[in-house]
Amino acid sequence: MEIKGRIISGMGKGTYFMSQDIYVKQFQEKLHFKPFVGTLNIKLDENSMNTIIKIPNEKFGLIYGKDKFGDVKFIKAVLNHGVGGALVFPAKTKYTEDVLEFISNENLRKSLKLNDGDLVSVNIDE
């Protein structure tokens, strides 16, 4: 399944959360990579939002939070047909449901030369 959206700037909180040991260790264990400290934020179009909502719950993995750090659902995904990573869905978020956060082991804005407004695709195995 493919979804599309446009890159947007985030709130800067992904850097903080993606640097916490409680998350880093579990992502390494479950996704087999150390995530870059930050997320790539993607604003979905309406069709893609409907697609995300239809993903069965059993397709998601779970990173367990502790104390003030909430749980994070995730699903493996590929950005722009070439960069492996995952979409993450924090239990505690300030984003609306039409904004996704993608993680990988690299700074995607730099490595793919992405800017706000650029169109990207995310593929998820069905």
Order of alpha helices (4+ residues) and beta strands (2+ residues): beta-alpha-alpha-beta-alpha-beta-beta-beta-beta-alpha-beta
